[in-house]
Amino acid sequence: MSQTANPERGEAALVVAGQVRVLRPTFAALVAAEDELGPLFALVERASEGRLRLAEIAALFWHCCEGRESISRNVMGEAVMAMGLAAASGPLRELLKQILQGRS
């Protein structure tokens, strides 16, 4: 598992259970997130209005997390809480940017 996020690919990193995890918004990850959370445009809209729920942030992060098979959704949620919503906004912003703009 890579431990370095590449912002040029829309990746972000965060610490989950003491390990740096890369959030990689692949097509498969975003389709899975959309299946659970609803349309991605609506997700982006809720985020821009400050209406994104903690569970939605944790779910998006979990779906995009490289090597997520080794962590539970609850562990991801706890990591988001440990970092706080202000710090979680950085990785969230990177993922939402990738959803909207794609790769250059």
N, C-alpha and C positions, 0 to 999 in steps of 0.2 A: 504494500500500500504506500503510495506517495504521501509525503508529509509536507509538501510544498504546494501551496495554491498558486495557480497561474491566473492572475486577473485578466490577462488577454483572452483567456478561454471562458471567462465569466465565473471562475472558481473563487471560493473564499475558504477560509480556515477558521476553525474554532476548537477549543479544548473540550473534549468529552471524556469524562472519567480519567482525567490525567493524561490523555493522549491527544495530540494534535490530529484533527480529522479534516480532510478536504471535502468541501461541498462542491460537487461537480454536477451542474445542471444538464445532464445528458437528455436526449430525446426520451429514452425509456423512463428515466427518473421523473421527468416533467409530466409524461403521460400518466404515470402511476399517481403522482400528486394530484393531477387534475381529476382522475377517477375518484379520488377520495374527497378532495376539497371543492370540486366544482370548477367551472371555467377559469383559466388562468387570468384572463382579462378582468374578471370580477374580483379575483384575488388581489390583483394589482390595484384595482379601484378601491377596494376596502383598505388596503395598505395606505394609499394616498390620502384617504379620509381619516386615517387613524382608527379604523374599525377592525383591524386584523386581530384576531384572538390569539392568545398564547398557544393554544392547542394547534392552531393553523401554522404558526411559525415553527413549532417543534415538528409538525408533520412534514412541512416543506423541507426543513433541514434534514430530517431522517430519510426522506425519499432521495435526496440529493447527496447523502453522505456516502463517500467511498468506503466500502467494507462494512456497510450497515448491518450485515448479517451477524456481526459479532457484538452488537449493542442492541438494547431494547429501546422501544419508543419512550418508555418511562425514563430511561437513562438520558436520552436526548433531551426530554423535557426538563429534567433536573439540571442538565448542563446549561440550558437556556436560562433557567431561574438563577443559577449560580452566577452567570455572567451579567444578568440584569438586562432589562429590555433596551436600555440605552446602548450597551455594548453589542447586543444582538442585532441592533439596527444596521450595523456595518455589513455583516455577512448577508443579512436580508436584502439590503440595498443592492449588493452585487448580484444576487440571484434574480431579483426583480429587473435589474438592468439587463441581464442576459435574456430574460423572458421577453422583454419589450424590444430590445435592439438586436439581439443575436450577436454573432461574432463579426468583427470587421474584416 
